[in-house]
Amino acid sequence: MTKIIPAIIVSCFLLSCTAQKKASTKSMNGLKFIGEYLLPDKTDFKNTRVGGLSSIDYNPGEKLYYFISDDRSDFAPARYYTARIFLSAKGIDSLRFADVVFLRQMNGSVYPNKNGDSLHVPDPEGLRINHKTGELVWTNEGERIVKKGYAILQNPSINIMRKDGQLLDTFSLPPNMHVTATESGPRRNGTFEGLAFADGFETLYVSVEEPLYEDGPRAGVHDSTAWIRFIKYNVQTKKALAQYAYLLDPVVKEPIPKGSFEINGVPDILAVNDHQLLVTERSFSNGYLTCNVRVFLVDTSDGEDVSNVISLSASAPKKFLQKRLLLNMDKLGINIYNIEGATFGPQLPNGKQSLLFVADDNFSGKEKTQLLLFEVE
């Protein structure tokens, strides 16, 4: 269903390149909230349960949206969906799924679940279209389960595949991004999530959701010391060019009970132009159904390369990525669920640029697959 909410204007200066294949510079005045769309619970499509939608990207040539599911092959093999979303001046009229494509390993087989091969279970999180090659890039968060006498260690990965799901290649992994059995490297479920192409698809930015163990503690309530990293890649060589430090905001709400689970991290990034990113931070605390989401404009030219810095907490960078708040979703007046993806879409009927966010329902009956539509002014 579509729910129309009074417009919220967020004053900002935006540069939009979205649905175009090459970045262009435009001056914008703000973001205007149009409305939300909630996918019906337990939606099935082609014998798969639709859920866990952790990214959204738009292909203007096909007029299709691409969503990757973070299902770890439990409900169906790991997969992505394409869909058509029908927009109007009043909001999102409807969503119709067009296809589902299973992700395939190098040998052509679909990915297993934990009962089949626990060492190769994927955790898909981000997906972007490379409009220059026609291929797709997706992130796998890997796995880190360490128990007495037992460990499952799978490195995160950045994968290149054809649109039919066939894996073609992977990007190189920096040494500090390897999962270990000790408290070093990436945390479990806190690795690669966001993807953003820039420089005419010559550059790829990848965001790490939470701090590496070496970089200090996770974000907490009233805590502004949580450092994460953005990795800049050369798309042709598939090698990392630099890492940039980014400081997370504190967790928004005290968990219930106090001391229980809380998190703030970056689930997605979106290229605005060749030197600016739209960065989403999502905060969640135990005891609440909904999330607190903030969207920032970040200039990648402000940061210094911290690839060789072992610990960002021990040696805080002097030049880290500067961010400016563009949107606080708490002010929209609706429940905000587990927002995990963002994309610029087509022009709205009034000629303005659209911007859409998607929330992952975690295959839970209490959470929702939610789409939020904005007009870029």
Order of alpha helices (4+ residues) and beta strands (2+ residues): beta-beta-beta-beta-beta-beta-beta-beta-beta-beta-beta-beta-beta-beta-beta-beta-beta-beta-beta-beta-beta-beta-beta-beta-beta-beta
